Amino acid sequence: MPQTDFKYLNIPALLERKAWIAAGSQDNALVEDSGWTKRLSERLSSLVFFFRSQGLLKNNVREDISDLVLCFSDFTDEGKQLIKSGAPDKWLASFDSNPTKSSSDVSYLSRKLEAIRRAKQRSENN
């Protein structure tokens, strides 16, 4: 059964969104988080660099990712497995609970990808 293609990572759409934080006053006012776009851009750059450096993309992507849209079909079989595991989404969500975490810390993604590669190797050896 063929899989339906879909946009997996639409960077322009993500970067045009705004984030809001509490103003710190008693009236529960919100103010725009001016640093959010920069932090998100750094995280997405690290994610795309990880995909690229680990050979998870079928085609090369430019260094400037500001207008990059990756579809599911842009990924290798290994890349698709990583996406299906939910690891990239969990990695991005981890910054919500640990906002001081370095954007370049892709150790979680590396562990998940290594587990996928070990499982594949075991199945090929059997």
N, C-alpha and C positions, 0 to 999 in steps of 0.2 A: 504494500500500500504506500503510495507516494506521500511524502510529508508536505504540508502546506508551508510555503515560505512566509516569513513575517519579519518585520523590522525588530531586531533585537536591541540595538543600541542606537538611538537617535540623538546624537550629541547636540545639534542645534536646538532641538525641542527642549532638551533638559536644561541647557544653559540660558534659555530665554525665560525660564520660570523665576519667580522671586520667592525668597524665604523670609519669614517673619520671626522675630524674637520678642520676648517681653521687654517692655521699656524700663522695667524696674520700679515703676510707680505703683501706687495703691489702686489706681483705676483700671488695672489690667489692660493698659494700652499696649499695642504692638507697634514695633518699628521694623523697617526693612533691614535685614541682615546684609550689610553692604559687602562683607567678605565671603558670603556664601558662594557666589559664582566662581570666584578665584579658587576656593577650596575644592569645589566640585570639579572644576576644570583640571586641577592637579590630580585628583583621584581618577578621573576618567582617562587622563593621559597615562597614568601608571597602569591602568587596566588594559588599555589598548597596547601599550608597550609590552606588557606581559603576554598578551595574545600573540603579538608579533614575534617576540623573542623566543617563544616556546613553539613556534611553527603551527599555531592553531588557526591561522587565517590562510585561505587559499591564494589570496593575492596580496601584494604589498600595499601598505597604506602610507600616506604621507606623514611627515612629522607633525604638521599642523592639522590637528583633528577637529578644528572648530566647526567644520561643515560635514563631518563624517557621519554617515549612516551605515551601520552594519546590519545586514540581514542574516537570518539563520543560515542561508545557503552560502554565505561568505566564509563559513567556518569549515575546517576539516572535520572528519569523523570524531577525532579526539576533542576538538573544540566543541562540537555539538554535545558530546557526552558531558563535558565540563559544564556547559550551559544547563543541560537537563538536570545535572546534580544540584543546581541552585547555588553553587559555590560563589560565582561572581556577584549575585544578588546579596548573598549573606555577607560577603566581603564589604560591599558598599554599605550595607546596613550597619556593619560593625562600627562605622564612624559616628553613628547616632549615639551609641553608648560610650564611645571613647573618642571624643572630638579632637583630642591632642595626639592621637595616633598618627604616625607619619604616613603620608600618602604613598610613599614608595615601599611601604611594608606589605609585600605580597606573599609573605610566608604561608599564610592560610591557603591561598590559591596554589602555591607550589606544592603543598602537602596533598591537597585534593587531586591535583593533576598527577602527582607521583602515584597515588593510590589507583587512579584510573589506569595508568601505564603498567603498574604491577599486575593488576587484575587481567589486563589484556595479555600480558606476557604469560601468566599462568594458564590462561585459556588456550593460548597457542601451543604451549608445551604439553598439554593433555590430549 
